[in-house]
Protein backbone atom coordinates (compact mmCIF):
# COMPACT_ATOMS: atom_id res chain seq x y z
CA UNK A 1 0.00 0.00 0.00
CA UNK A 2 1.08 3.57 -0.64
CA UNK A 3 1.77 5.97 2.17
CA UNK A 4 -1.15 7.65 3.89
CA UNK A 5 -0.05 11.18 3.02
CA UNK A 6 0.96 10.63 -0.61
CA UNK A 7 -0.57 13.17 -2.97
CA UNK A 8 -0.67 10.53 -5.72
CA UNK A 9 -2.65 7.97 -3.76
CA UNK A 10 -6.38 7.33 -3.70
CA UNK A 11 -7.75 8.30 -0.28
CA UNK A 12 -4.28 7.76 1.17
CA UNK A 13 -4.56 4.00 0.75
CA UNK A 14 -3.57 2.80 -2.72
CA UNK A 15 -1.86 4.14 -5.82
CA UNK A 16 -3.68 4.78 -9.06
CA UNK A 17 -1.08 2.61 -10.79
CA UNK A 18 -2.15 -0.42 -8.74
CA UNK A 19 -5.80 0.07 -9.60
CA UNK A 20 -5.03 0.48 -13.30
CA UNK A 21 -2.84 -2.65 -13.34
CA UNK A 22 -5.71 -4.72 -11.98
CA UNK A 23 -8.39 -3.06 -14.10
CA UNK A 24 -6.58 -3.51 -17.43
CA UNK A 25 -6.40 -7.28 -16.84
CA UNK A 26 -10.16 -7.52 -16.48
CA UNK A 27 -11.34 -4.73 -18.79
CA UNK A 28 -9.02 -3.68 -21.63
CA UNK A 29 -11.81 -1.53 -23.11
CA UNK A 30 -15.14 -0.06 -21.97
CA UNK A 31 -18.51 0.54 -23.56
CA UNK A 32 -18.91 4.05 -22.15
CA UNK A 33 -17.64 6.54 -19.60
CA UNK A 34 -20.19 5.27 -17.09
CA UNK A 35 -18.92 1.72 -17.67
CA UNK A 36 -15.36 2.94 -16.97
CA UNK A 37 -16.41 4.69 -13.76
CA UNK A 38 -18.29 1.66 -12.46
CA UNK A 39 -15.46 -0.74 -13.28
CA UNK A 40 -12.90 1.52 -11.61
CA UNK A 41 -15.01 1.72 -8.44
CA UNK A 42 -15.37 -2.08 -8.33
CA UNK A 43 -11.62 -2.67 -8.68
CA UNK A 44 -10.92 -0.05 -6.03
CA UNK A 45 -13.29 -1.83 -3.66
CA UNK A 46 -11.57 -5.18 -4.30
CA UNK A 47 -8.08 -3.78 -3.69
CA UNK A 48 -8.83 -1.30 -0.89
CA UNK A 49 -12.13 -2.18 0.82
CA UNK A 50 -11.46 0.45 3.49
CA UNK A 51 -12.02 3.11 0.80
CA UNK A 52 -15.70 3.90 0.24
CA UNK A 53 -16.70 4.99 -3.26
CA UNK A 54 -19.57 7.30 -4.18
CA UNK A 55 -20.57 8.05 -7.79
CA UNK A 56 -22.05 11.36 -8.98
CA UNK A 57 -21.82 13.20 -5.66
CA UNK A 58 -23.46 16.68 -5.74
CA UNK A 59 -21.45 19.70 -4.65
CA UNK A 60 -23.63 22.75 -4.07
CA UNK A 61 -21.97 26.02 -5.00
CA UNK A 62 -23.39 29.50 -4.44
CA UNK A 63 -25.12 29.64 -7.82
CA UNK A 64 -25.29 26.03 -9.08
CA UNK A 65 -24.74 22.36 -8.31
CA UNK A 66 -21.80 20.39 -9.70
CA UNK A 67 -21.38 16.63 -9.58
CA UNK A 68 -18.18 14.78 -8.73
CA UNK A 69 -17.69 11.68 -10.87
CA UNK A 70 -16.23 9.56 -8.07
CA UNK A 71 -15.61 10.48 -4.44
CA UNK A 72 -13.28 8.07 -2.61
CA UNK A 73 -13.49 8.30 1.17
CA UNK A 74 -10.64 6.83 3.21
CA UNK A 75 -10.10 6.64 6.97
CA UNK A 76 -8.36 10.03 7.01
CA UNK A 77 -8.33 11.51 3.49
CA UNK A 78 -10.60 11.86 0.46
CA UNK A 79 -9.91 11.77 -3.27
CA UNK A 80 -12.09 13.00 -6.12
CA UNK A 81 -11.59 11.43 -9.54
CA UNK A 82 -12.96 13.06 -12.69
CA UNK A 83 -13.17 10.71 -15.69
CA UNK A 84 -13.03 11.31 -19.41
CA UNK A 85 -13.42 8.45 -21.92
CA UNK A 86 -12.88 9.77 -25.43
CA UNK A 87 -12.98 7.25 -28.26
CA UNK A 88 -12.49 6.85 -31.97
CA UNK A 89 -14.30 4.07 -33.83
CA UNK A 90 -13.27 0.56 -32.85
CA UNK A 91 -15.13 -2.74 -33.18
CA UNK A 92 -14.04 -6.06 -31.80
CA UNK A 93 -14.09 -8.52 -28.92
CA UNK A 94 -12.06 -8.20 -25.74
CA UNK A 95 -11.97 -9.15 -22.07
CA UNK A 96 -12.51 -12.35 -20.16
CA UNK A 97 -15.07 -13.61 -20.87
CA UNK A 98 -14.84 -11.99 -24.29
CA UNK A 99 -17.60 -9.58 -25.21
CA UNK A 100 -18.28 -7.48 -28.25
CA UNK A 101 -17.63 -3.74 -28.42
CA UNK A 102 -18.63 -1.12 -30.99
CA UNK A 103 -17.09 2.19 -29.96
CA UNK A 104 -18.34 5.34 -31.63
CA UNK A 105 -16.10 8.15 -32.83
CA UNK A 106 -16.15 11.33 -30.74
CA UNK A 107 -14.89 13.72 -33.38
CA UNK A 108 -14.47 16.91 -31.33
CA UNK A 109 -10.95 16.49 -29.95
CA UNK A 110 -10.80 20.22 -29.20
CA UNK A 111 -13.71 19.89 -26.77
CA UNK A 112 -12.13 16.79 -25.24
CA UNK A 113 -9.09 18.89 -24.37
CA UNK A 114 -11.20 21.76 -23.05
CA UNK A 115 -13.27 19.49 -20.80
CA UNK A 116 -10.19 17.74 -19.44
CA UNK A 117 -8.59 21.06 -18.49
CA UNK A 118 -11.87 22.13 -16.88
CA UNK A 119 -11.73 18.98 -14.77
CA UNK A 120 -8.31 20.02 -13.48
CA UNK A 121 -9.65 23.49 -12.63
CA UNK A 122 -12.59 21.95 -10.74
CA UNK A 123 -10.24 19.66 -8.81
CA UNK A 124 -8.11 22.62 -7.78
CA UNK A 125 -11.21 24.09 -6.12
CA UNK A 126 -11.87 20.82 -4.29
CA UNK A 127 -8.27 20.36 -3.17
CA UNK A 128 -7.76 23.67 -1.39
CA UNK A 129 -8.38 21.97 1.95
CA UNK A 130 -5.88 19.59 3.55
CA UNK A 131 -6.75 15.91 3.51
CA UNK A 132 -8.19 16.09 0.00
CA UNK A 133 -6.64 15.42 -3.38
CA UNK A 134 -7.90 14.82 -6.90
CA UNK A 135 -7.14 12.99 -10.12
CA UNK A 136 -8.19 14.10 -13.59
CA UNK A 137 -8.20 10.87 -15.60
CA UNK A 138 -8.61 10.38 -19.34
CA UNK A 139 -8.63 7.07 -21.22
CA UNK A 140 -8.63 7.18 -25.02
CA UNK A 141 -7.74 5.42 -28.24
CA UNK A 142 -7.53 8.74 -30.10
CA UNK A 143 -3.79 9.11 -30.78
CA UNK A 144 -4.03 12.79 -31.71
CA UNK A 145 -4.68 13.60 -28.05
CA UNK A 146 -1.31 12.25 -26.86
CA UNK A 147 0.72 13.06 -30.01
CA UNK A 148 2.50 16.45 -30.15
CA UNK A 149 1.23 18.60 -33.02
CA UNK A 150 3.37 19.19 -36.09
CA UNK A 151 5.43 22.38 -35.52
CA UNK A 152 4.29 23.75 -38.88
CA UNK A 153 0.62 23.14 -38.28
CA UNK A 154 -1.78 26.09 -38.28
CA UNK A 155 -2.80 27.25 -34.80
CA UNK A 156 -6.21 25.96 -33.78
CA UNK A 157 -8.68 27.47 -31.35
CA UNK A 158 -7.67 24.89 -28.71
CA UNK A 159 -3.92 25.48 -29.16
CA UNK A 160 -3.45 26.52 -25.51
CA UNK A 161 -5.39 23.47 -24.32
CA UNK A 162 -3.20 20.81 -25.93
CA UNK A 163 -2.66 17.82 -23.65
CA UNK A 164 -0.06 15.84 -25.61
CA UNK A 165 2.87 13.96 -24.10
CA UNK A 166 5.31 16.23 -22.26
CA UNK A 167 3.12 19.34 -22.34
CA UNK A 168 2.99 21.49 -19.21
CA UNK A 169 -0.42 22.85 -18.28
CA UNK A 170 -0.09 26.07 -16.29
CA UNK A 171 -1.36 29.62 -16.01
CA UNK A 172 -4.23 31.17 -17.94
CA UNK A 173 -5.28 29.28 -21.08
CA UNK A 174 -7.12 31.26 -23.74
CA UNK A 175 -9.56 29.64 -26.16
CA UNK A 176 -9.07 30.94 -29.72
CA UNK A 177 -6.44 33.38 -28.41
CA UNK A 178 -9.03 34.93 -26.11
CA UNK A 179 -11.81 35.44 -28.65
CA UNK A 180 -14.24 33.36 -26.56
CA UNK A 181 -13.82 34.35 -22.92
CA UNK A 182 -16.24 31.77 -21.40
CA UNK A 183 -13.74 29.02 -22.25
CA UNK A 184 -10.80 30.72 -20.54
CA UNK A 185 -9.29 28.48 -17.86
CA UNK A 186 -6.85 29.54 -15.16
CA UNK A 187 -4.77 26.95 -13.35
CA UNK A 188 -3.16 27.62 -9.98
CA UNK A 189 -0.68 24.75 -10.32
CA UNK A 190 1.62 23.49 -13.06
CA UNK A 191 1.22 19.96 -14.41
CA UNK A 192 3.58 18.08 -16.75
CA UNK A 193 1.55 15.58 -18.76
CA UNK A 194 2.72 11.98 -19.05
CA UNK A 195 0.60 9.47 -20.99
CA UNK A 196 0.87 5.79 -20.03
CA UNK A 197 -0.10 2.63 -21.96
CA UNK A 198 -3.38 0.97 -21.04
CA UNK A 199 -4.11 -1.76 -23.61
CA UNK A 200 -3.45 -2.76 -27.20
CA UNK A 201 -6.22 -4.54 -29.11
CA UNK A 202 -6.47 -5.79 -32.67
CA UNK A 203 -7.38 -3.43 -35.46
CA UNK A 204 -7.20 0.26 -36.25
CA UNK A 205 -7.80 2.32 -33.14
CA UNK A 206 -6.97 -0.58 -30.84
CA UNK A 207 -4.27 1.21 -28.82
CA UNK A 208 -5.50 2.81 -25.58
CA UNK A 209 -3.51 5.15 -23.34
CA UNK A 210 -4.40 7.05 -20.21
CA UNK A 211 -3.47 10.41 -18.75
CA UNK A 212 -3.66 11.20 -15.04
CA UNK A 213 -3.14 14.64 -13.52
CA UNK A 214 -2.77 14.66 -9.74
CA UNK A 215 -3.99 17.71 -7.85
CA UNK A 216 -3.23 18.35 -4.19
CA UNK A 217 -3.04 21.32 -1.79
CA UNK A 218 0.73 21.25 -2.33
CA UNK A 219 0.42 21.42 -6.12
CA UNK A 220 -1.82 24.51 -6.13
CA UNK A 221 -0.08 26.46 -3.36
CA UNK A 222 -1.71 29.18 -1.29
Steps between C-alpha positions, in 0.01 A plus 500: 500500500608857436569740781208668672610853413601445137347754264490236225302244696127436506363597842847446645472124458599380153671634190318564176760283327393197705135549414577541130719187496213293636232666288681455167518123559124476536382779269732605216221715352167647614163560341460851641627749755245373751627145442856622570395675821312197630783260418756726667289520817464120511875441465570762765263322737672165436849640561425748780170412671567763767444766231132579444400609150213731408400575139352831381523684832336848492701802609282805558666827407358848556327514162483139374555133577794303361542124512820315585549190286646288780562592863733259683479523878785353704554481876674839504503648148273535197569491127282623215550343158363663185479265200514560128461214249554632149490248217549460129319222314603149598314170467609168638495254788703532818509405867446180691244374429523662158224741408432710196565874483400762243654831603375815333724781380495818709626739236542819705852458638515873575209467743658190653804710587289787632293273725808325636660832595172607661514185711842604629366847585206346689735271693713796603190647666434173683860454612551831678438330834750262660413132496356518149655433162374440148576317178395611153499177299459451126498169312500511120589324178521832314874537432476868407435581866837365619703581185678839486373715213714559193706819557386637164133439560260795500398616848159371602253651743601242764875559455547604865306195619719234339554201728760302304793312651744727684281811492487715813159636593533822699373855528213655307395311186316698234256338258549630144763744631241655730222551246257292709542599864258242652750225415794670671651276768744606770708241681661567837748213466730374226460147365736312266297250299617140471288249306527132596403184307172334592427227243566400141223322309475375144409736221518869421440706811583210730770679702377660824699734724411690813593836646481579871552844652537502878378805689576564866519797740877493446469517121276809499674695777337772707 
